[in-house]
Every structure is written in structure tokens, then in C-alpha cells.
Amino acid sequence: MNRVVAATAAACAVLGGLVMAPTAGAAAPEKPRFPEFVPEPVQWGECDDPRLVAAGAECGFVSVPLDYRHPNGEKIQLAVSRVLHKTPDRQAQGPMLVNPGGPGGSGLVYAAFGGLVPDGAGDAYDWIGFDPRGVGASEPSLSCVPDHDGYDRPFYVPVKREYERAWLRRSENYADACEADGGSLLDHMTTVESALDVESIRKALGAERINYYGFSYGTYLGQVYATMFPDRLDRVVFDGNVDPTRVWYRSNLDQDLGFDHNIEVYFDWVAEHDGVYHLGTTGREVERRYYTELAGLVREPAGGIIGPDEWADIFLQAAYYVYGWEDVATAFAGWVHDRDWEPLRDLYGTPPFDDNTHAVYLAVVCTDAPWTSSYPRYKFDNWVTHFRAPFATWGNAWFNAPCLTWPARSHRPVDVDGSGVDSALLINETHDAATPYEGALEVRERFPNAVLVEGVNGTTHSGSLSGVECTDSIIVEYLRTGTLPARQPGNRSDVRCDPVPEPAPAGAADRRTESAGPADLRRELAETALPR
């Protein structure tokens, strides 16, 4: 298939997608309604995570219904954490719940996130971290096949029938294992139910209103909560905005195009620093080297464990964030020049593997909105997208493929309506691949009291509080006083800031950025939410 035909077919595939939520301005369906549930207050105690201990956090659980339609039925436990405000009580602004995304990212450590806010602007809040249902320390915690994303898997790109058969078998087996492990939990993993959990946490905290800081999928959870409980929200920050009209089948195809763009930006950066890495003087040369090495790993995995899929997954991190660009380039160069495979292994991760994030991710995206069960349609959509964007398409496709046979039914997505929210700060970089910028514009339209800050031409996903003064100063002012910049007319960003800056590697002539404590912690926290 030539590229022109592929591009045309891809447009048809995307536009001919599954049923989507109504657009803003269409008649809104009735909001989901559930019986009242009042949880017990949190019994706070000590935390186990050293980062939480260092931050002076307390930890506990909130008991919530498995099924909110039956509030007196079976209960599950949500793990929560808290770092109390540091200001006098009269200046306190109440709880700030934080969700890092995923879906499936553990948020418990984010009670320490207030320490990243410059100038003490986070000190007036009780920072609340939590593991959503099925995640991490919450009970039960979903796991299906722990090493599903382990070493030396079949080649992502199904250029041979044996690769395709192997991935279909793995995907169906994974869905079957989730049914066996998750049981009735799988029927209650939608974002609507997680929004009800947020409301239960609010009640368990004894707070009339909450503040909310969401990253990536956490923005969508916040959007749904804002639709269901708009009068319960005070200050709201959404960083890396999910387009509520494209959950989740089409959003994955959108991501593939964005990741392909961003990896080319990364290869250009590697070429700019050829004096350090010696991998090519142009982005095209570096790209050719990347695919040459990938092809070699199909034949013989590095160290017997890092095959083409692991190789691609390592580089995917560079398409998500500028954090860690040097580490990936150093491992790339070490493999090319010295056949040193151990840095690749260290970047990918070592056993024991844990599939909790992946399992919960699927449990949410397979059931939040309609998902095709037709493999021929799935195959067509992904081959068409692959011809435009070969870097991540089939890896993304197989990551989501258990949805083809997922044992729990899909639902209709919520028609997001943020008109009842008094204010919201939206943040998105122009070339964020995981949550494309067009989604931020859609959220801005649905939240008429929101202001959008654009990290112009940046490629980092959910990178706020990484030391960019323009963006950080707006966050500081908003958290401190509730004041936002003026909203501008039209379908555009309201403030244009610099993006999270590209790093300059050790040994480069131009040291444009130095590693900063807040940025380092943001990188660590961001990586906890990456599916692996």
C-alpha cells in the first residue's frame, strides 16, 4: 500500500470510528444516578512508602461499594494517603486530590506532590493521594498474567502469520486470565464508578468541597466527576487533557500518529548531539539506525532478552517525555558501538514483572466506551495507521488487544459537561502524543470557565511543575488565590508558554538546562503512571 492510499484509508478509519459521545451543545443525556452512599471516616495510620514517610504522610483506607447500585452490598477498599496543610487552619483550602493517570497508575505517593509547588503555594492544601479501584494497595488489586509484558515477546508488527497468531492467542489468554482473577470486579471498573469513588473519598474526608489535580487519564476522571458533581469542586487543574469525544478506541489511533511525530523530534535531538552519541548527524540517519537495530533484534535479542518489542518500548518513553532522553540515547549508543545490552535491560526493567497497571488500564478502557470485537476491522485500522506511523502503532494495538475478547460489557461514555465548574486550569503541550492538543481544545470548549495554557511546540506529556516559570507561575497564582489569566476569544489557548525544555547531555557544548530537583521528582512520579 503506498503512503497516499494509506493516508486516505486512515482518515476513513478514524472518521468511521465507533459511536462517540455527543458533542458539546447537543442535548445532554440524564446524568448517571445512584443511591446515596456514606462511607466511614478514614482511620489514618502510618505509611509504608519511604517517600510518603519522608513527606510526613498518613495512610488509610476508604471502604466503598463494589457496585454503587447496591450500596449495602459487597465492599472494596481504596488506599488513600494524606499530607496535611502547613498553613494556619484559617488559611487552609481543603483537600487536593491527585490522580496521575493511566488508567491504572498508582496515585498513593502523590500525597507528596504538594512539595513540588513553588513558593509554598501548595502549603494551604491537604494533599490526598489514592490508588483507584483495582490499583496498587487498594483491595482487591487486579493482576492477570504478571509477566505478560516481560522479555522477548513475539514481534509486534505482524509481518508473519505466526506473529499475528501468537499475539491473538496471548491477548485472548490475557482476557481469560483477567476474568478468572478479577471476577465481579471487572464489571465495575468504569470511570463513572471511579468518579463515585472520588465522591466517597470526599465524604470520608469530611469535606464539603475538594480541589483536584489530574494528569492524563486523571483529567478524564476529573471531567466525569465534574459532570456528576460540579458543585463539589473548587480549584481544578487538568494537565494532559483527554478528549472526551474519542475514548478510547480512536484515541489510541490518534496517539500512534503523535508518537511517530515525537520520536522523529527525539531522533533530531540525538543527531544534534552526534558529538556525544555518534549515531548520525541527521534525524533521518538516527532513525535508520534505530530501525536497523530493531530488525537485528528480531533475529537475535540483545542479551537473549531485549527483543524488538522491548527495544521499541524503551524508546516510547522518549516520545512521551523529554525526561530521560539522555538515558535512552546513552543506552542506544552503548548497544550500537559496544553491544552493551545491560543498560537496555535496566531501562526496560527487570523481573519480577507486575501487570497491575496494564490490567487496570484494560479493565477501564475496554468497558468505558464501545470497543470493537471484530479483529478484521481492528487489523485494518491498525495496518492503515501503521503505514502512516510505524513507530508505535502495532505495539499500541497489541497492548489494547485483550479488549477484543474482554469478558465485561462496554458502556456508553459520559457526555462531559463542565459548565457547572467555577474555574479550571488546563495545561497541554502542543505535541503531547498521549493526549493530543486537540483534546485540550475540546475540554476548554466544554468547561466555559476554564483557561488553557499551551506549552508551545513541546512534546512532553503532563509535564507541569517541571520548572517552566511561565506555566508554574500560573499554577502558583491559581492555587494561592484562585485567580486565572483572562480567557481569550476563539478556539485557541489562552496563554502560550515555553515547553518543558529539551535536556543537554553531559559533554555537550551547550548546557541549556541543568537537572533540577522538582523536574527529577516529576520524572519519577510520571514514570510510575506509565503502563509497562
C-alpha positions in Angstrom: 0.0 0.0 0.0 1.5 3.4 -0.9 1.6 6.2 1.6 -1.1 8.3 -0.2 -3.6 5.4 -0.2 -2.7 4.6 3.4 -3.3 8.2 4.5 -6.7 8.3 2.8 -7.7 4.9 4.3 -6.5 6.0 7.7 -8.7 9.1 7.6 -11.7 6.9 6.7 -10.9 4.5 9.5 -10.6 7.3 12.1 -13.7 9.2 10.9 -15.6 6.0 10.6 -15.0 5.0 14.2 -17.3 3.7 17.0 -20.2 5.6 18.5 -18.9 8.7 20.2 -20.3 10.9 23.0 -22.5 13.7 21.8 -20.7 17.0 21.1 -20.9 19.9 23.4 -24.2 21.8 22.6 -26.1 18.6 21.8 -29.0 17.7 24.1 -27.2 16.1 27.1 -28.5 12.8 28.4 -29.5 12.5 32.0 -26.6 12.2 34.3 -26.0 8.7 35.9 -27.8 8.4 39.2 -27.0 6.1 42.0 -28.4 5.6 45.6 -26.8 7.6 48.3 -23.7 6.0 50.0 -22.0 7.5 53.1 -18.6 5.9 53.9 -17.0 5.7 57.3 -14.3 8.3 58.1 -10.7 7.4 57.3 -8.8 5.8 60.1 -5.3 7.3 59.5 -2.1 5.5 60.3 1.5 5.1 59.2 2.5 4.7 55.6 4.9 2.1 54.2 6.4 4.0 51.2 9.6 5.8 52.2 8.7 8.8 50.1 5.4 9.2 52.0 7.2 8.7 55.3 9.7 11.4 54.4 6.8 13.7 53.5 5.1 13.1 56.8 2.1 11.4 55.2 -0.6 9.4 56.8 -2.3 6.4 55.1 -5.6 4.6 55.4 -8.5 3.1 53.5 -11.9 4.1 52.4 -14.5 1.3 52.1 -16.8 1.7 49.1 -19.4 -0.5 47.3 -18.2 -2.7 44.6 -21.5 -1.8 42.9 -22.9 1.6 43.7 -26.3 0.5 42.6 -26.2 -1.8 45.6 -24.6 0.4 48.3 -25.2 -2.1 51.1 -23.6 -5.0 49.2 -20.0 -6.2 48.7 -17.3 -3.6 49.6 -13.8 -3.0 48.3 -11.1 -0.9 49.9 -9.4 2.2 48.4 -6.0 3.0 49.7 -5.6 6.7 50.5 -2.7 8.9 51.7 -2.6 12.5 53.1 -0.1 15.2 53.8 -1.8 17.9 55.9 -1.7 21.6 55.1 1.2 23.6 56.6 -0.5 26.9 56.9 -2.6 28.0 59.9 -6.1 26.3 59.8 -7.8 29.6 58.9 -5.8 29.7 55.7 -6.4 26.1 54.7 -8.0 25.4 51.3 -9.2 21.9 51.9 -8.3 18.6 50.2 -6.4 18.5 46.9 -7.0 15.0 45.3 -4.4 14.0 42.8 -4.7 11.3 40.1 -1.6 10.5 38.0 -3.4 8.9 35.1 -3.1 5.5 33.4 -5.8 4.4 33.9 -4.1 2.2 36.4 -1.4 4.5 37.7 -0.8 4.3 41.4 -1.5 7.7 43.0 -0.7 6.9 46.6 2.7 8.7 46.5 1.1 11.8 45.1 0.2 13.0 48.6 3.8 14.2 48.5 3.1 16.2 45.3 2.4 19.5 47.1 6.1 19.8 47.9 6.7 20.4 44.1 4.6 23.5 44.0 6.9 26.6 44.0 6.8 29.3 46.6 4.9 27.3 49.1 1.7 27.7 47.1 0.7 24.1 47.9 1.0 24.5 51.6 -2.6 25.5 52.2 -3.9 22.2 50.9 -4.3 18.7 52.4 -2.7 16.7 49.5 -4.6 13.4 49.0 -3.1 10.5 47.1 -5.2 7.4 46.3 -5.0 4.2 44.4 -8.2 3.8 42.4 -10.2 0.6 42.5 -8.2 -2.4 41.5 -4.9 -0.5 41.7 -1.8 -1.0 43.8 -2.5 -1.0 47.6 -6.3 -0.9 47.1 -8.1 -4.2 47.8 -8.6 -6.2 45.7 -5.7 -5.4 43.4 -6.1 -6.7 39.9 -3.4 -8.9 38.3 -3.9 -11.3 35.4 -0.5 -12.5 33.9 2.3 -10.7 35.8 4.9 -11.3 33.1 2.6 -10.5 30.1 4.8 -7.5 29.3 8.1 -9.3 30.1 11.1 -10.2 27.9 11.4 -11.3 24.3 7.8 -11.3 23.2 6.6 -12.0 19.6 7.5 -9.2 17.2 4.8 -6.5 17.5 4.4 -5.9 13.7 2.6 -9.0 12.3 4.5 -9.3 9.1 4.3 -13.0 9.5 1.2 -15.0 10.3 3.0 -16.7 13.2 3.4 -13.3 14.9 -0.2 -12.5 14.4 -1.5 -15.8 15.7 0.8 -15.6 18.7 -0.4 -12.1 19.7 -4.1 -13.1 19.2 -3.5 -16.1 21.4 -1.7 -14.1 24.1 -4.4 -11.4 24.0 -7.3 -13.8 24.4 -5.4 -15.7 27.1 -4.8 -12.4 29.0 -8.5 -11.5 28.9 -9.4 -15.0 30.1 -6.9 -14.7 33.0 -8.3 -11.3 34.0 -11.8 -12.9 34.1 -10.5 -15.6 36.4 -8.6 -13.2 38.7 -10.9 -10.2 38.6 -14.3 -11.9 38.7 -17.1 -9.4 39.5 -14.6 -6.5 39.9 -14.3 -6.4 36.1 -18.0 -5.4 35.8 -17.3 -2.3 37.9 -14.2 -0.6 36.6 -15.6 2.3 34.6 -14.6 5.9 35.1 -18.1 6.6 36.3 -17.5 4.2 39.2 -14.1 5.8 39.9 -15.8 9.2 39.9 -18.2 7.8 42.5 -15.1 6.6 44.5 -13.8 10.2 44.4 -17.0 11.4 45.8 -16.8 8.7 48.6 -13.3 9.9 49.4 -14.6 13.4 49.7 -17.3 12.3 52.1 -14.8 10.1 54.1 -12.6 13.2 54.5 -15.5 15.2 55.9 -15.0 17.9 53.2 -17.8 19.9 51.7 -15.7 20.6 48.5 -12.5 19.3 47.1 -9.8 20.5 44.8 -8.5 18.3 42.1 -5.2 17.9 40.1 -5.4 15.4 37.4 -2.8 14.2 34.9 -3.5 12.4 31.6 -6.4 9.9 32.3 -6.8 11.7 35.6 -8.1 14.7 33.5 -10.8 12.4 32.2 -11.7 11.1 35.6 -11.9 14.8 36.7 -14.1 15.6 33.7 -16.5 12.9 34.6 -16.5 13.9 38.3 -17.1 17.5 37.3 -20.1 16.4 35.2 -21.6 14.4 38.0 -20.7 16.6 41.0 -19.9 20.1 39.7 -20.9 21.8 43.0 -18.3 19.7 44.9 -15.3 21.1 43.0 -13.3 24.2 43.9 -9.9 24.6 42.2 -9.2 22.2 39.3 -6.0 21.6 37.3 -6.0 19.3 34.3 -2.6 18.5 32.8 -2.5 16.5 29.6 -6.2 16.6 28.6 -8.1 13.6 27.3 -10.5 14.3 24.5 -13.9 13.1 25.9 -15.3 12.5 22.4 -12.6 10.0 21.5 -12.5 7.5 24.4 -10.9 5.1 23.9 -10.7 3.2 20.6 -10.0 6.2 18.4 -7.8 7.9 21.0 -5.3 5.1 20.6 -5.1 5.6 16.8 -4.6 9.4 17.5 -1.7 8.5 19.8 0.1 6.5 17.2 0.4 9.5 14.9 1.6 11.7 17.8 4.2 9.2 18.9 5.6 8.9 15.4 6.0 12.7 15.3 7.7 12.9 18.7 10.2 10.1 18.1 11.3 12.0 15.0 11.8 15.1 17.2 13.9 12.9 19.5 16.0 11.5 16.7 16.7 15.0 15.6 17.9 15.8 19.1 20.2 12.8 19.1 21.6 14.0 15.8 22.2 17.5 17.2 24.4 15.8 19.8 26.3 13.5 17.5 29.5 14.6 19.1 28.3 12.8 22.2 26.4 9.8 20.8 27.9 9.3 17.3 24.6 7.8 15.9 24.2 10.1 12.9 24.4 13.8 12.0 20.7 14.0 10.9 17.5 12.7 12.4 17.0 10.5 9.3 20.3 8.8 9.9 19.5 8.2 13.5 16.1 6.9 12.5 17.6 4.4 10.0 20.0 3.2 12.8 17.0 2.7 15.1 15.1 0.5 12.6 18.3 -1.3 11.5 18.9 -2.3 15.1 15.3 -3.2 15.7 15.4 -5.6 12.7 18.6 -7.2 14.1 16.8 -7.8 17.4 14.1 -9.7 15.6 16.7 -12.2 14.7 18.7 -12.2 17.9 17.5 -10.5 21.1 20.1 -8.4 23.0 21.4 -10.5 25.9 18.8 -13.1 24.9 16.0 -10.9 26.5 15.7 -7.5 24.7 13.9 -8.1 21.5 12.3 -5.7 19.1 9.3 -5.1 21.3 11.4 -4.2 24.4 13.6 -2.0 22.2 10.5 -0.1 20.9 9.1 0.2 24.4 12.3 1.7 25.7 12.2 4.4 23.0 8.5 5.0 23.6 9.4 6.7 26.8 11.3 9.3 24.8 8.2 10.0 22.8 6.2 10.6 26.0 8.6 12.9 27.8 11.9 14.8 27.5 12.7 13.4 30.9 15.3 10.7 30.4 16.3 11.5 26.8 19.9 11.2 27.7 19.5 7.8 29.3 17.8 6.3 26.3 20.4 7.9 23.9 23.3 6.6 26.1 21.8 3.0 26.0 21.2 3.3 22.3 24.9 4.3 21.7 26.2 1.7 24.0 24.4 -1.0 22.1 25.4 0.3 18.7 29.0 0.8 19.4 29.9 -1.8 22.1 27.0 -4.2 22.0 26.4 -3.4 25.7 22.9 -4.6 26.3 22.7 -4.2 30.1 21.7 -0.5 30.0 18.8 -1.5 27.7 17.7 -4.1 30.3 17.9 -1.6 33.1 15.8 0.9 31.2 13.2 -1.7 30.4 13.0 -3.2 33.8 13.9 -6.4 35.5 11.8 -9.3 37.0 9.7 -9.7 38.8 7.3 -8.0 36.5 3.9 -6.6 37.6 1.0 -6.2 35.3 -1.3 -4.3 37.7 -1.2 -1.1 35.7 -1.8 -2.9 32.4 -4.6 -5.0 33.9 -6.5 -2.0 35.3 -5.8 0.0 32.2 -7.6 -2.6 30.1 -10.4 -3.1 32.7 -11.2 0.6 32.3 -10.7 1.3 28.6 -12.4 -2.0 27.5 -15.6 -1.1 29.4 -15.8 2.8 29.5 -17.0 3.0 25.9 -17.8 0.7 22.9 -14.8 -1.3 21.6 -14.8 -3.4 18.5 -14.9 -7.2 18.8 -14.1 -7.6 15.1 -10.4 -8.5 14.6 -10.6 -7.9 10.8 -11.7 -4.3 11.5 -9.1 -3.9 14.2 -6.4 -5.3 11.9 -7.4 -3.0 9.0 -7.4 0.1 11.2 -4.0 -0.6 12.7 -2.3 -1.5 9.4 -3.7 1.7 7.8 -2.3 3.7 10.8 1.0 1.7 10.8 1.7 2.8 7.2 1.5 6.4 8.4 3.0 5.9 11.8 5.1 2.7 12.1 6.9 3.6 15.3 4.3 2.6 17.9 1.1 1.5 16.1 1.3 -2.3 16.5 2.8 -2.1 20.0 -0.2 0.0 21.0 -2.6 -2.3 19.1 -1.4 -5.4 21.0 -1.3 -3.6 24.3 -5.1 -3.0 23.8 -5.9 -6.2 22.0 -7.4 -8.0 25.0 -10.3 -5.6 24.6 -11.3 -7.7 21.6 -12.5 -10.5 23.9 -12.8 -8.7 27.2 -15.3 -10.5 29.5 -17.1 -7.4 30.8 -19.5 -5.4 28.7 -18.8 -1.9 27.4 -20.8 1.1 28.3 -21.7 4.4 26.7 -19.3 7.2 27.7 -20.4 10.2 29.7 -21.3 13.3 27.8 -18.8 15.6 29.6 -20.3 18.9 30.8 -18.0 21.3 32.7 -20.4 24.3 32.7 -21.1 23.9 36.4 -17.4 24.2 37.4 -16.5 27.7 38.6 -12.9 27.6 37.3 -10.3 25.2 35.8 -6.7 25.4 34.7 -6.0 23.3 31.6 -2.4 22.6 30.6 -1.2 20.8 27.4 1.9 20.8 25.3 1.3 21.3 21.5 2.7 17.9 20.5 1.8 15.8 23.5 1.3 12.4 21.9 -0.5 10.6 24.7 -3.2 13.3 25.0 -3.2 15.3 21.7 -3.6 19.1 21.9 -7.0 18.9 20.1 -8.4 17.2 23.2 -7.4 20.2 25.3 -9.3 22.5 23.0 -12.3 20.2 23.3 -12.2 20.3 27.1 -11.8 24.0 27.0 -15.0 24.3 25.0 -16.8 22.1 27.5 -15.5 24.0 30.5 -16.5 27.6 29.7 -14.8 28.9 32.9 -11.5 27.2 32.1 -8.2 28.7 30.8 -5.8 26.7 28.7 -2.0 27.1 29.0 -0.1 25.7 25.9 3.5 24.6 26.1 4.2 25.7 22.6 5.8 23.0 20.4 6.6 20.8 23.3 6.4 17.0 23.2 6.2 16.2 27.0 3.1 14.6 28.3 1.6 16.1 31.5 4.8 18.0 32.4 3.5 20.7 34.7 5.6 21.7 37.7 8.8 20.8 35.9 10.4 24.2 36.4 9.0 26.2 33.5 8.5 29.6 35.1 5.6 30.7 32.8 3.5 27.7 33.5 4.5 27.2 37.1 3.7 30.9 38.0 0.2 30.5 36.7 -0.3 27.3 38.8 1.1 29.1 41.8 -1.2 32.1 41.4 -4.3 29.9 40.9 -3.6 27.6 43.8 -2.8 30.6 46.1 -5.7 32.9 45.1 -8.0 31.1 42.7 -7.1 33.7 40.0 -6.7 32.7 36.4 -5.4 34.6 33.4 -8.1 36.1 31.1 -9.8 33.7 28.8 -9.3 34.7 25.1 -12.0 34.6 22.4 -11.9 31.8 19.9 -10.9 28.1 19.8 -7.3 28.6 21.0 -5.0 28.5 24.0 -5.3 31.4 26.4 -1.7 31.6 27.4 1.4 30.4 25.4 4.4 29.3 27.5 7.7 27.6 26.8 7.5 23.8 26.9 9.5 21.6 29.3 13.0 22.2 27.8 15.0 19.6 26.0 18.0 18.5 28.0 21.6 18.9 27.0 23.7 15.8 27.6 26.9 15.7 29.6 29.7 16.5 27.3 27.6 18.7 25.0 28.9 22.2 24.2 25.6 23.8 25.1 24.4 23.1 28.6 20.9 24.6 28.1 19.4 23.0 31.2 20.7 21.6 34.4 18.9 18.8 36.3 16.6 20.3 38.9 15.2 18.6 41.9 11.5 19.3 41.0 12.0 18.1 37.5 13.7 14.9 38.7 10.8 14.1 41.1 8.3 14.9 38.3 10.1 12.4 36.1 10.0 9.7 38.8 6.3 10.3 39.5 5.4 10.4 35.8 7.1 7.0 35.2 5.0 5.4 38.0 2.0 6.1 35.8 3.4 4.7 32.5 1.9 1.3 31.5 4.5 -1.3 31.1 
